[in-house]
Amino acid sequence: MDDDARLDAVLNEVGPRLRRIRRERGATLGALSEATGISVSTLSRLESGGRRPSLELLLPIARAHQVPLDELVGAPPVGDPRVRSKPIVRGNRTMYPLTSRPGGLQAYKAVYKPAEEPVEQRTHEGYEWLYVLSGRLRLVLGDHDVVLGPGEAAEFDTRVPHWFGAADDKLVEFLSLFGPQGERMHVRARPRRD
C-alpha cells in the first residue's frame, strides 16, 4: 500500500470515529455545532464521509469532546518508550548508557556494587556531574574525600585526579553526565528561605 492509499484509508475512518465519539458523549449535531462554530451540515458531511477532514475542522471538535486529536484520526499508538541500551559491565560496575550519539554530552545510569578495591585516581579530558539516586557514593577528588547520599550531586573537571565507588557495603546507584572540556554543567542550590 503506497502513502496516498494509507492516507485515504486513515481519512475514511475519521467520519465513523467522529460519529461514534459524539454519540458516546450523548451530543447532538446541533449541540456540537454550537460548541465548535461548525455548521450542522458540515458536521454531518464529516461524519458521513462526504467532507474531507482538515485540522481546521478537527481541532475544535477535539476540543469540544475533550479528546486528543490522535483519537479522532486514529493515530497509531506511540512506540515503546523504553531505552534499550546494552549495559557496560566492568567488574563490580554497571553503566547503562542513556545517550547514544558519539561526542558531546554523554549520560549514564551507574550501578556500583560494593567491592574491596584500591583508590586509584585517574585523570582525563572532560567535565563530569554525578547525582546519587540511592545508596552512598564515595568521591575522592584530588585531596578531597567526600561521601554523597541520595539527592546529592557533585561536579568536577576530570583533569583533577578522581575516583568514585560505593562508600559502604551496599549498592550505590547514580546518574553521571560527562561532557567534553568546556561543556560545564552547573548545579546551583537555592538559598534557604526561613
N, C-alpha and C positions, 0 to 999 in steps of 0.2 A: 504494500500500500504506500503510495507516494505521499508527500507532505500535504498537498491540496486535498487529497481524499481523506486523510486523517483530520484535517481541519474541518471539512464538511461534516464528517461523522460526529465530531465534538459539537459543532454548532447545531446539528439536527437534534441532539439530545437536550439542548438548553430549554426549548419550549416546554416539553413534558415535565422537565425538572421544575421550571418556574410554576407551572400549574399545580404540581404536587406540593411544593413548599407553601404556596398561597393557601391551598385547601387544608393542609396540616395546621395552619395557623388560624383557620376559620375566617379568612378575609375574603371579601368580595372584590370583584374587579373595580367597583366604584370606590370602595374604601382605599384600595391600593392606589387608585388614580389620585385621590385626594392627598394621600401621604407622599406621593412621588412627583406630582405635577405632570405625569404622563397620561395622555388621554386613554379612556377605556378602550377605544377601538385599537389603539397601538398596542396596549397590553394584551388584548385578545389575539391580535395577529402574532405577537411574540410567542404566546403560549401555543398557538396552533401551528406555528412554523411558517406563517405567511409573511413574517417580517424577520429579517436577519438581525440577530442581537448585536449590539455595539456597547462599548464601555459607557457611552453617554446615557444609554438606557439601563444597563445592568447595575451601574453603581448606585443610583437612587433606589432601585429595587432591593439590592443587597442591604442598603442602609435601613430601608423600611422594615424588612424582615429581620434585621439584626443578625445577618449571617455573613460569613466571609464570601468574597466574590468567588473564591475557589469552589464553594459549594454550589453556586449557580451554574458554573461552567463545567463542573465535574473534572476539575484538575486532578491529575494523577497524584497519589499520595507522595509525600516528601520521602526521599530516600533515607536509608539508615543513617542516623546522625552520629553513630559511634565512631570513635577514632580507632582504626585498626592498624596500629603500627607494631612492628616487631620489637620486643624489648631487647635491650642490650644488657647482657649479664656478664659481669666480671667479678668472680669470687662472691663476696657477700653483698655486692651492689647490683641493683637492677635499675636501669634507666629506661623510661618509656618516652620516646620522642613525641612531642606534641606539635611539632612543626616538621614539614617535610621538604622544604626547599633549601638548597645549599646556599651558604653565605648569609649574611645579615643576622638578624636576631634568631636565636635557637631557644626553644622552650622544652623542658623535660619535667616529668614527674619522676622523682627518685625514691627508691625504697632501699634503705641500707639495713642489713641485719647486723646485730652486734657481733663483733669479732675482735679477737686479740690481734692487733696489728700495730706495727711501729708507726709513729707520726713522721711521715716523710713529706716535708713541704716541697711543693713544686711551683714553678712559675711558667707563664706563657702569655702570649698577647691576648688582650681582650678585657672584658669587664663582666662581672657576674653578680647576680642578685639571687638570694635564697629566701624562701618563705616556708616556714615549718608548718606542716599540716597536722602531724601527730608525732608523739614521741619527743625525744630531746636530741638536738644536733650539736655536736661539739665542733667548733670552728677555731682552728689555730691559724692566725693571720699575722705573720711577722712575729712580733713579741707578744701579741695578744692571744689569750686562750679564753674563749667565751663559750657558754652553753646557751643555745636558743631553744625556747619552748614553743608550743603551738601558738600560732598567731604572730610570732616574732619574725622579723626579717633582717637581713644583712646585705650590704652591697660593698663591693671592693674591686679594685683594679687587680687583675690576675697577674700582673707583673710583680706584685708583692708576694713573697713566698707564702703558700697557704696549703691547708689540708682540712678536710672535714669528714666526719663519720658519726656513728651512733655514740651518744655520750654515756650510755649505760648499757645494761643487759637487755634492753628492749629495742624493738624495731623502731626506726625513725622514717617518716615519710615527709618529703618536702618538694616544693617546686623550685626549679632552677631555670633562670633566664640568663643566657650567655650571649653577649653581643661583642662584635669586633671593637677594637680600641676606638674610643671616641663616642660610641653609642652608649652613653651613660644612663642608667635607669635610676631614678631617684625616688626614695620613699620619704615622705615628709610626715611627721607626726603633727596633728593639730594641737594647738595649745589647750590645756585642760581648762574648762570653764567651771568655776565654782559657783 
